[in-house]
Amino acid sequence: MDHTGGSNGEVPVAVDDNAATITVANSRFNIAQCSSSSCNQQGTNKWATLLLAYKSLGVVFGGLVTSPLYVYPSMALKSPTKDDYLGIYSIMFWTLTLIGVVKYACIALKADDQGEGGTFALYSLLCRHMNIGSITSTTSVNSQSSLSYNNLHQGFEKPSRLGMFIERSLIARRVLFFIAILGMCMLIGDGILTPAISVLSAMDGIRGPFPEFSNSLVEALSALVLVVLFLVQKFGTGRVSFLFSPIMGAWTLTTPVIGIYNIIYYYPSIFKAISPHYIYQFFSRNGHEGWLLLNGMVLCITGSEALFADLGHFNRPSIQIAFLSLIYPSLVLTYAGQTAYLIKNPNDHEDGFYKFIPKNLYWPMFVIASLAAIVASQSLISATFSVIKQSVVLDYFPRIKIVHTSSSNEGQVYSPETNYTLMVLCVAVILIFGDGKEIGNAFGVVIILVMLITTLLLILVMIIIWKTPPLLVTLFTLVFLTLETIYTTSVFTKIKQGGWIPFAISLILAFIMFGWFYGRQRKLQYELTHKLDINHLKTLISDPSLQRVPGLCFFYTNIQDRGEGFTPVFGHFLKNMKSIHQVIVLTTLRYLLVPKVGPDKRYVVKPLGPKGVYGCLIQYGYADSVSLQGDFVSQVVCLIESFEGREMGDFREAVVHVRGKTRFYVSKKCTRFDRFMLGFYEFMHSNCRSGLPTLGVPLQQRIEVGMLYEA
């Protein structure tokens, strides 16, 4: 079985129409396991890491390093003075240092979930360490599973008191789930707004030498550029990053050089503003007005979340090298140069980037800035693909097509539906809210909320998983929660001036995710309530009227084994068809709350009691690609032969894959809430992708069995 992905490697949500997310608990049984391929992992050498660091310039850091395009223009400055500019630069310097260097580069990147980053990865990491598998019940639904991944939780230390409290409290688990969902929705909102504001700000530079260019023309040109950008996403992160990295490298090197020129020419002593004393003076002098200006200053840290969210596309050393050696120094020097220029030209802040470029370099820098703005969009587009994939695999989002675009890096993925939805929304934001300041206000809300959510989850990771000393946790909490809360209060004053846009986007996404998750949980609860126990299964199988025909049947189910019983769809199938193959394999696909499952833990096969009936558990992490093509059948047959004590060569030619296709029957006894939510779920379910086609099962081998579940 091929686990490396490839240009056509799709990742499904489930093999069964009834599948739902399940966390696998510790197993108390020894079971037969089979590896489909050997796992050969080689450490990357320093040159490979440097190459990855170079490629990350074109994917991870685009949003962050191009922020000088729109930070000063987004500030509502009124007759600023030299001291005001020194205070602003001091605030931006310490924001970049504390949030960019300390929080993300030094702390957040170490909180990866086996190579995957982002708020959803933090959530799954916490759930795994606290043994949280469901937000709808007080215990995991499969706590007695005999077919399970028996090494998943081994080696974990006893959870802290906070972790034990969250495990026991349904409300606490729901709050944690809501925080993770909100963070993911906000990051997707970031993926919509970053391309819009970056490209629009760069294209606006054409109005400098050509004032006759109207806003509408600039907006149309920006929309066209974005359409082209989204159309090339199908070629994959690797190819796109290799093409984009030289552009971002040129931007990263030229802007600080111009910054140094401006520092020398306009204000050589600009770096005295590094002293926090200038921050104190700024707020003492400006008071409430200075606090309101923070909603523009926060844009200096735009794209910092991509450092963490794009971790699966690269690795920690490569991102740290690129950020600390190139990106951070480039931003410090570029903002210093802009500020030095504005100190001598205080009224040019509305075009704070293009005005600080020397006239003889204007057009070369316009070209580089325009190309860099396009590249800047890539960081959040790639991050959006990653978080959508994570949520789809964990069954918190309707099934969509996920394609692995790299044979060597599982984290590099592409989703056509996500890509074209982002394209439409980005173009709509530009054409409807063409004013860069309104988009900037919306952008500020997204940026600060994503950072705040990451901080909250990192605090939980420190306490529950890392067992960080209380003094360090308190210090981290005071510094970052205080800093980000102050920014949040300022940004929220712009809700009416465009700040509502990300909330509207997030509300729609959260509603979709909750509706999907609610429907999946209701189906799971129905199956557990009406499950087919082992004794009933033996009775049905031994019924003389049931015909056994030669062949091998893979019946896909979400619940199975002695602890849970079997899906009611299987009993429905036996009672009505009165015919079944001689060998039945009740197959369950389980996504674990880990990024990847080793090939030696992939398949678990066990006899279930009745003659010819076996249970098969296929285990995957949310960063694994899944396919039943190749030697999957051969591997399972190999294990069954070891139990049967005979060869089953004839059965390999008569294989059928059966799944349940269930629907809710919503009666009048249901509440209005249930009728609405389950109706919405059925609408999504009817229009999303099916599980079996995404697994690569041949069309002629697929059978669907319909059944109504009474809500």
C-alpha positions in Angstrom: 0.0 0.0 0.0 1.4 3.4 -1.0 1.6 5.8 1.9 3.7 8.5 0.3 0.9 10.3 -1.4 1.6 11.8 -4.8 -0.1 14.1 -7.2 -3.2 12.0 -7.1 -3.2 10.8 -3.6 -6.5 11.7 -2.0 -7.4 11.8 1.7 -10.9 10.7 2.6 -12.9 11.5 5.7 -14.3 8.0 6.2 -14.8 4.6 4.6 -18.2 4.4 6.0 -21.2 6.7 5.5 -21.7 6.6 9.3 -18.1 7.2 10.3 -17.4 9.6 13.1 -14.2 10.7 14.9 -13.1 8.3 17.6 -10.2 8.4 19.9 -8.7 5.0 20.6 -8.0 4.1 24.2 -5.3 1.8 25.6 -5.8 -1.8 24.5 -5.6 -4.7 26.9 -5.3 -7.4 24.2 -2.6 -8.7 22.0 -3.7 -8.7 18.4 -2.3 -9.6 15.0 -0.8 -6.6 13.2 0.5 -6.2 9.7 2.8 -3.6 8.1 2.1 -2.7 4.5 5.6 -1.2 4.0 8.7 -0.7 5.9 9.2 2.8 7.5 12.5 4.2 6.6 13.1 7.6 8.1 16.3 9.4 7.5 17.3 12.6 9.3 17.8 15.6 7.0 21.3 16.9 6.8 22.2 20.6 7.1 22.0 21.2 3.4 18.6 19.7 3.1 17.5 21.9 6.0 19.0 25.0 4.4 17.1 24.1 1.2 13.9 23.8 3.1 14.6 27.2 4.8 15.0 28.7 1.3 11.8 27.2 0.1 9.9 28.4 3.2 10.6 32.0 2.1 8.0 31.5 -0.7 5.4 29.8 1.5 5.6 30.5 5.2 6.8 34.1 5.5 5.1 36.0 2.7 2.4 37.6 4.8 4.8 38.6 7.6 7.6 40.0 5.5 5.3 42.1 3.2 3.5 43.7 6.1 5.4 47.0 5.6 3.2 47.5 2.5 0.1 48.4 4.6 1.0 48.9 8.3 1.6 52.7 8.2 -1.3 53.3 5.7 -3.6 51.5 8.1 -3.0 53.8 11.0 -5.3 56.8 11.4 -2.5 59.2 12.3 -3.3 62.9 12.9 -0.4 65.3 12.7 2.2 62.8 14.0 5.4 64.1 15.5 8.9 62.7 15.7 8.3 61.3 19.2 5.1 59.7 17.9 7.0 57.8 15.2 9.7 56.8 17.7 7.0 55.4 20.0 5.3 53.5 17.1 8.6 52.0 16.0 9.3 50.9 19.6 5.9 49.2 19.9 6.4 47.4 16.5 9.9 46.3 17.4 8.9 44.8 20.7 5.8 43.2 19.2 7.9 41.5 16.5 10.5 40.4 19.1 8.1 39.1 21.7 5.4 37.5 19.5 7.5 36.6 16.5 10.8 35.5 18.1 9.9 34.4 21.6 6.3 33.1 21.2 6.3 31.5 17.8 9.9 30.8 16.8 11.1 29.6 20.2 8.0 28.2 21.9 5.1 27.5 19.6 7.2 25.6 17.1 8.2 23.2 19.9 4.5 22.4 20.5 4.0 20.6 17.2 2.0 17.4 17.1 4.5 15.1 15.4 5.4 17.7 12.8 2.0 19.3 12.4 1.3 22.8 13.6 -1.7 25.2 14.0 -4.5 25.5 16.5 -6.1 22.3 15.5 -2.9 20.4 16.0 -2.6 21.9 19.5 -6.2 20.8 20.2 -5.6 17.2 19.0 -2.4 17.1 21.0 -4.2 18.2 24.2 -7.1 15.8 23.5 -4.6 12.9 23.1 -2.8 13.6 26.3 -6.0 14.0 28.2 -7.7 11.0 26.6 -10.6 13.1 25.3 -12.5 11.4 22.5 -15.9 13.0 22.4 -17.4 16.3 23.5 -20.9 14.8 23.8 -20.4 12.2 26.6 -18.4 11.9 29.7 -16.4 8.9 28.5 -14.9 7.9 25.2 -17.3 5.8 23.2 -14.8 3.1 22.5 -13.1 2.8 25.9 -13.5 -0.9 25.9 -12.4 -1.4 22.3 -10.5 -4.7 21.8 -9.4 -3.7 18.3 -7.3 -0.6 19.1 -3.9 1.0 18.8 -2.3 -0.3 21.9 0.8 2.0 21.9 -1.0 5.3 21.4 -1.0 6.5 25.0 1.9 4.5 26.4 4.6 6.6 28.1 2.3 9.6 28.9 2.7 10.9 32.4 -0.3 11.2 34.7 -2.3 14.2 33.7 -2.2 17.4 35.8 -5.1 18.4 37.9 -6.2 20.8 35.2 -6.0 18.0 32.6 -8.1 15.7 34.9 -10.6 18.5 35.4 -11.0 19.0 31.6 -11.4 15.2 31.2 -14.2 15.1 33.7 -16.0 18.3 32.7 -18.2 18.2 29.6 -18.5 22.0 29.7 -14.7 22.4 29.8 -14.3 20.0 26.8 -16.9 21.9 24.9 -15.2 25.2 25.6 -11.8 23.7 24.5 -13.5 22.4 21.3 -15.1 25.8 20.6 -11.7 27.6 21.1 -10.0 25.2 18.6 -12.9 25.6 16.1 -12.8 29.4 16.4 -9.0 29.4 15.9 -9.4 27.4 12.8 -12.2 29.5 11.4 -10.2 32.7 12.1 -7.1 31.2 10.3 -9.3 30.5 7.3 -10.5 34.1 7.5 -6.8 35.1 7.5 -6.4 33.0 4.3 -9.1 35.1 2.7 -7.9 38.6 3.9 -4.1 38.2 3.5 -4.3 37.8 -0.3 -6.8 40.6 -0.6 -4.9 43.2 1.4 -1.4 42.2 0.2 -2.2 42.3 -3.5 -4.4 45.4 -3.2 -1.7 47.3 -1.3 1.0 46.4 -3.8 -1.2 47.2 -6.8 -2.1 50.6 -5.3 1.5 51.7 -5.9 0.8 52.2 -9.6 -1.2 55.3 -8.7 1.9 57.1 -7.5 3.3 57.8 -11.0 -0.2 57.5 -12.6 -2.7 59.3 -10.4 -5.3 59.0 -13.1 -5.7 55.3 -12.3 -9.0 54.9 -10.5 -9.7 52.8 -7.4 -11.9 50.5 -9.5 -9.1 49.8 -12.0 -6.7 49.0 -9.2 -9.3 46.6 -7.6 -9.9 44.9 -10.9 -6.2 44.4 -11.5 -5.8 43.0 -8.0 -8.7 40.6 -8.5 -7.2 39.4 -11.8 -3.8 38.7 -10.1 -5.5 36.7 -7.3 -7.4 34.6 -9.8 -4.1 33.6 -11.5 -2.5 32.9 -8.1 -5.3 30.5 -7.1 -5.2 28.8 -10.5 -1.5 27.7 -10.0 -2.2 26.2 -6.5 -3.0 22.8 -8.1 0.7 22.4 -9.0 1.5 21.9 -5.3 3.3 23.7 -2.5 6.7 22.3 -3.5 6.6 23.6 -7.1 5.0 26.9 -6.1 7.5 27.5 -3.3 10.4 26.8 -5.5 9.1 29.3 -8.0 8.1 31.9 -5.4 11.2 31.7 -3.1 13.5 33.8 -5.4 10.9 36.5 -5.5 10.5 36.6 -1.7 14.3 36.3 -1.3 14.7 39.5 -3.5 12.1 41.3 -1.4 13.6 40.2 1.9 17.0 41.5 0.9 16.1 44.7 -1.0 13.7 46.2 1.5 16.2 46.2 4.5 18.9 47.7 2.1 16.6 50.6 1.3 15.7 50.8 5.0 19.4 51.2 5.8 19.8 53.9 3.2 16.8 55.8 4.7 18.2 55.4 8.2 21.6 56.9 7.2 20.0 59.6 5.0 17.1 60.7 7.2 17.5 59.7 10.9 20.6 57.7 11.9 19.7 57.5 15.6 16.4 55.6 14.9 17.5 52.6 17.0 17.3 54.5 20.2 13.6 53.9 19.9 14.3 50.2 20.9 14.2 51.5 24.5 10.7 50.7 26.0 10.9 54.2 27.5 9.5 55.5 24.2 6.5 53.2 24.5 5.7 54.7 27.9 6.1 58.3 26.5 3.9 57.5 23.5 0.9 56.4 25.6 1.5 59.1 28.2 1.3 61.7 25.4 -1.4 60.2 23.3 -3.6 58.4 25.8 -6.8 57.1 24.2 -5.7 58.1 20.7 -2.5 56.1 21.1 -4.5 53.0 22.2 -6.7 53.3 19.1 -3.6 53.3 16.9 -2.8 49.8 18.1 -5.3 48.4 15.6 -3.0 49.4 12.8 0.3 48.6 14.5 -0.9 45.0 15.1 -0.6 44.4 11.3 3.2 44.4 11.7 2.9 40.8 13.0 0.7 39.8 10.1 1.3 36.2 9.1 3.1 35.1 12.2 0.6 32.3 12.8 1.7 30.9 9.5 5.1 30.1 11.1 3.2 27.5 13.2 0.3 26.5 10.9 2.6 25.8 7.9 4.9 23.6 10.0 3.6 20.5 8.3 4.8 21.7 5.0 8.4 22.1 6.2 10.1 21.5 9.6 11.0 23.3 12.7 14.8 24.0 12.0 14.1 25.3 8.5 11.5 27.7 9.7 13.6 28.9 12.6 16.7 29.4 10.5 14.7 31.4 7.8 12.9 33.6 10.4 15.8 34.4 12.8 18.5 34.9 10.1 16.5 36.7 7.4 12.9 37.6 8.1 13.2 39.2 11.6 16.3 41.3 10.7 14.7 42.3 7.4 11.5 43.6 9.2 13.4 45.4 11.9 15.5 47.3 9.3 12.6 47.9 6.9 10.4 49.4 9.6 13.3 51.4 11.0 13.9 52.9 7.5 10.2 53.7 7.0 10.1 55.4 10.4 13.3 57.3 9.7 11.8 58.6 6.4 8.5 59.5 8.1 10.2 61.4 10.9 11.4 63.9 8.2 8.2 63.6 6.1 5.5 63.1 8.8 2.5 63.6 6.4 3.5 60.8 4.0 2.2 58.0 6.3 -0.8 57.2 4.1 1.6 55.9 1.5 4.3 54.9 4.0 5.9 52.2 1.8 6.2 53.6 -1.8 7.1 57.1 -0.5 10.2 55.8 1.3 11.6 54.2 -1.8 14.2 56.3 -3.7 12.8 57.6 -7.0 15.3 55.8 -9.2 14.3 52.5 -7.6 10.6 53.0 -7.7 9.7 50.8 -10.7 12.0 47.9 -9.9 10.6 47.9 -6.3 7.0 48.2 -7.6 7.6 45.0 -9.6 9.2 43.2 -6.7 6.5 44.5 -4.3 3.7 43.3 -6.6 5.3 39.9 -7.0 6.0 39.7 -3.3 2.4 40.5 -2.5 1.3 37.6 -4.6 3.8 35.3 -2.8 2.6 36.7 0.5 -0.8 35.2 -0.2 0.7 31.8 -0.4 1.6 31.4 3.3 -2.0 31.6 4.5 -3.4 29.7 1.5 -1.1 26.8 2.3 -2.0 27.1 6.0 -5.7 27.0 5.1 -5.2 23.8 3.1 -3.5 22.3 6.2 -6.1 23.2 8.7 -9.0 22.2 6.4 -7.3 18.8 5.9 -6.9 18.3 9.7 -10.5 19.1 10.4 -11.8 16.9 7.5 -9.7 13.9 8.7 -10.9 14.4 12.3 -14.5 14.5 10.9 -15.2 18.0 12.0 -15.9 19.2 8.4 -17.8 17.7 5.4 -15.8 15.5 3.1 -13.9 17.3 0.4 -11.1 16.3 -1.9 -7.6 16.5 -0.4 -4.7 15.8 -2.8 -1.2 15.1 -1.6 1.1 17.1 -3.9 4.5 15.8 -2.7 5.8 12.2 -2.6 8.3 13.1 0.2 6.3 15.5 2.4 2.9 14.3 3.7 2.1 17.9 4.9 2.0 19.4 1.4 -1.7 19.1 0.4 -4.1 20.8 -2.0 -7.9 21.0 -1.9 -9.7 22.1 -5.1 -13.0 23.0 -3.3 -11.1 25.0 -0.7 -8.9 26.7 -3.2 -11.8 27.9 -5.5 -13.9 29.0 -2.5 -11.0 31.1 -1.2 -10.6 32.5 -4.7 -14.2 33.6 -4.9 -14.2 35.1 -1.4 -10.9 36.9 -1.9 -12.1 38.5 -5.1 -15.4 39.4 -3.4 -13.6 41.1 -0.5 -11.6 43.2 -2.9 -14.5 44.2 -5.1 -17.0 44.9 -2.3 -14.6 46.3 0.3 -12.1 47.9 -1.9 -11.0 50.4 0.7 -7.7 49.1 2.1 -8.5 50.5 5.5 -11.7 48.5 5.9 -9.9 45.3 4.9 -7.1 46.3 7.3 -9.6 46.6 10.1 -11.0 43.2 9.4 -7.4 41.9 9.1 -6.5 43.2 12.5 -9.4 41.3 14.1 -8.3 38.0 12.5 -4.7 38.4 13.4 -5.1 39.2 17.1 -7.8 36.5 17.7 -5.8 33.8 16.1 -2.7 34.8 18.2 -4.8 35.0 21.4 -6.3 31.5 20.8 -2.8 30.1 20.1 -1.6 31.6 23.4 -4.5 30.1 25.4 -3.8 26.6 23.9 0.0 27.0 24.5 -0.7 27.8 28.2 -2.7 24.5 28.4 0.1 22.6 26.7 2.7 24.0 29.1 0.6 23.0 32.2 -0.8 19.7 31.0 1.8 18.2 28.7 5.2 20.0 29.3 4.7 20.3 33.1 6.4 23.7 32.9 7.3 25.3 36.3 4.4 27.5 37.5 6.7 30.6 37.6 7.5 30.3 33.8 3.8 29.6 33.0 2.8 32.7 35.0 5.5 34.8 33.2 4.4 33.6 29.8 0.7 34.2 30.6 1.3 37.7 32.0 3.5 38.9 29.1 1.5 37.5 26.1 -2.0 37.5 27.4 -1.6 41.1 28.5 0.0 42.2 25.3 -2.5 40.5 23.1 -5.5 41.5 25.2 -4.5 45.2 24.9 -4.3 44.8 21.1 -7.6 42.9 21.1 -9.5 45.7 22.9 -8.1 48.3 20.4 -8.9 46.1 17.4 -12.5 45.5 18.5 -13.3 49.3 18.2 -13.2 48.8 14.4 -15.9 46.1 14.3 -18.3 48.5 12.5 -15.6 49.7 10.1 -14.9 46.3 8.5 -14.0 44.3 11.6 -17.3 42.4 11.3 -16.1 40.6 8.1 -14.0 37.8 9.8 -16.7 37.3 12.3 -19.2 36.7 9.5 -16.9 34.3 7.8 -16.1 32.5 11.0 -19.8 32.2 12.0 -20.6 30.6 8.7 -17.6 28.2 9.0 -18.4 27.4 12.6 -22.0 26.7 11.8 -21.0 24.3 9.0 -18.6 22.5 11.3 -21.0 22.3 14.2 -23.8 21.0 12.0 -21.6 18.3 10.5 -20.2 17.3 13.9 -23.6 17.2 15.5 -25.0 15.0 12.7 -22.0 12.6 13.0 -22.4 12.4 16.7 -26.1 11.7 16.5 -25.5 8.9 14.0 -22.8 7.4 16.3 -25.1 7.5 19.3 -27.9 5.8 17.3 -25.5 3.0 16.3 -24.3 2.5 19.8 -27.9 2.4 21.1 -29.0 -0.1 18.3 -25.8 -2.0 18.0 -25.7 -5.7 17.0 -24.2 -7.7 19.8 -22.0 -10.8 19.3 -24.8 -13.2 20.3 -27.3 -11.7 17.9 -24.6 -11.8 15.1 -24.0 -15.5 15.7 -27.8 -16.1 15.5 -28.0 -14.3 12.2 -24.9 -16.0 10.7 -26.1 -19.5 11.7 -29.6 -19.0 10.3 -30.1 -21.9 7.8 -31.9 -19.7 5.4 -28.8 -17.5 5.0 -26.8 -18.5 2.0 -23.0 -18.3 2.0 -21.5 -17.6 -1.4 -17.8 -17.8 -2.3 -15.8 -14.6 -2.0 -14.5 -12.0 0.4 -16.7 -9.1 1.7 -15.3 -6.0 3.3 -18.2 -4.5 5.2 -17.4 -1.0 6.4 -18.6 -0.1 9.9 -17.9 2.5 12.5 -18.4 0.3 15.6 -17.3 -3.3 16.0 -15.9 -5.8 18.5 -16.9 -7.3 21.8 -16.8 -3.9 23.6 -19.1 -2.0 21.2 -21.0 -4.5 19.1 -21.6 -4.1 15.4 -23.3 -1.5 13.2 -27.1 -2.0 12.9 -26.6 -1.6 9.1 -24.9 -5.1 9.0 -27.9 -6.7 10.7 -30.2 -4.8 8.3 -28.2 -6.2 5.4 -28.3 -9.8 6.6 -32.0 -9.8 7.4 -33.0 -8.4 4.0 -30.4 -9.9 1.6 -30.4 -13.5 3.1 -27.0 -13.9 1.5 -23.4 -13.2 2.5 -19.9 -14.1 1.4 -18.1 -17.0 3.1 -15.5 -14.6 4.5 -16.7 -11.4 6.0 -14.3 -8.7 7.2 -16.0 -6.0 9.3 -13.7 -3.1 8.5 -13.3 0.1 10.5 -11.2 3.1 9.5 -10.1 5.1 12.5 -8.4 8.4 12.5 -6.4 8.7 15.6 -5.5 12.0 17.3 -2.0 11.8 16.1 -0.5 13.1 12.8 0.8 9.7 11.6 0.5 6.0 12.5 3.5 3.8 11.7 3.0 1.1 9.0 3.5 -1.7 11.6 0.4 -0.4 13.4 -1.7 0.2 10.3 -3.8 -3.0 10.1 -5.3 -5.0 13.0 -7.1 -8.2 12.2 -8.9 -10.4 14.7 -11.5 -13.3 14.5 -14.8 -12.2 15.9 -16.3 -15.6 16.8 -18.7 -16.8 14.1 -17.0 -18.8 11.4 -15.6 -16.7 8.6 -16.2 -13.4 10.4 -13.3 -11.1 11.1 -12.7 -7.6 12.4 -10.2 -5.4 10.6 -9.1 -2.0 12.0 -7.3 0.3 9.7 -5.6 3.1 11.7 -4.5 6.5 10.3 -3.4 9.8 11.7 -4.8 13.1 10.4 -1.6 13.7 8.4 -1.6 10.3 6.7 -2.8 9.6 3.2 -5.4 6.8 2.9 -6.0 4.5 0.0 -7.3 0.9 -0.2 -5.6 0.5 -3.6 -2.5 -1.7 -4.0 -1.9 -4.6 -1.6 -4.4 -3.8 1.1 -6.6 -6.8 0.2 -3.5 -9.0 0.0 -2.3 -7.9 3.4 -5.7 -8.6 5.1 -6.0 -12.0 3.3 -2.5 -12.9 4.5 -3.6 -12.4 8.1 -6.9 -14.2 7.6 -5.0 -17.2 6.1 -2.9 -17.4 9.3 -6.1 -17.8 11.3 -7.8 -20.1 8.8 -4.7 -22.3 8.4 -5.3 -22.5 4.6 -4.8 -20.5 1.5 -7.7 -18.4 0.1 -6.4 -17.8 -3.4 -9.9 -18.0 -5.0 -11.3 -15.4 -2.7 -8.9 -12.8 -3.9 -10.7 -12.7 -7.2 -14.2 -12.3 -5.7 -13.9 -9.2 -3.5 -16.7 -6.7 -2.7 -16.7 -3.6 -0.6 -20.0 -2.8 1.1 -20.8 0.4 3.1 -23.9 1.7 4.8 -25.6 4.7 3.3 -27.8 5.9 6.1 -30.1 8.8 6.4 -32.0 10.3 9.3 -35.7 9.9 9.5 -36.8 13.1 11.3 -40.2 12.6 12.9 -42.5 15.2 14.2 -41.5 14.1 17.7 -38.1 15.8 17.2 -37.5 19.2 18.6 -37.3 22.2 16.2 -33.5 22.4 16.9 -33.0 18.7 15.9 -35.2 19.1 12.8 -33.2 22.1 11.6 -29.7 20.8 12.5 -30.3 17.3 11.2 -31.9 18.7 8.0 -28.8 20.9 7.5 -26.6 17.9 8.1 -28.4 15.8 5.6 -28.1 18.6 3.1 -24.3 18.7 3.6 -24.1 14.9 3.6 -26.0 14.6 0.3 -23.6 17.0 -1.4 -20.2 16.0 0.1 -17.9 13.4 -1.3 -18.5 9.7 -0.6 -16.0 7.8 1.5 -15.4 4.7 -0.7 -14.5 6.5 -4.0 -11.8 8.6 -2.2 -10.3 5.3 -0.9 -9.7 4.2 -4.5 -12.0 1.2 -4.3 -12.9 0.0 -7.9 -16.4 1.0 -9.0 -17.4 -2.5 -9.9 -16.6 -3.7 -6.4 -18.6 -1.2 -4.5 -22.1 -1.8 -3.0 -24.1 0.6 -0.8 -26.8 -0.5 1.6 -29.4 2.0 2.6 -31.0 2.4 6.0 -33.0 5.0 7.8 -32.0 6.0 11.3 -34.9 7.4 13.4 -33.8 10.6 15.1 
